[in-house]
């Protein structure tokens, strides 16, 4: 019984993810002017402290020209 409730709760929470992104995450970035790629780049730098731009771009599948724009 407890497992059934846990499964239904997990399913309900997973179903809310798109709604959360649409109403919270998307607007938060629009307000601050920060692009999602910038946030991912900062996350990589927080984890590894220092990396060449080409490695950051490769790990995030970002082209070199766009990576330069993000760094600027």
VENTA-V760715 format. One record per run of one state. SS is the DSSP state (H for helix, E for strand, - for the rest). FROM is the first residue (numbers start at 1). TO is the last residue. If there is no record, write none. Layout:
SS_FROM_TO + SS_FROM_TO
//
This chain:
-_1_1 + H_2_32 + -_33_35 + H_36_48 + -_49_52 + H_53_60 + -_61_63 + H_64_71 + -_72_72
//
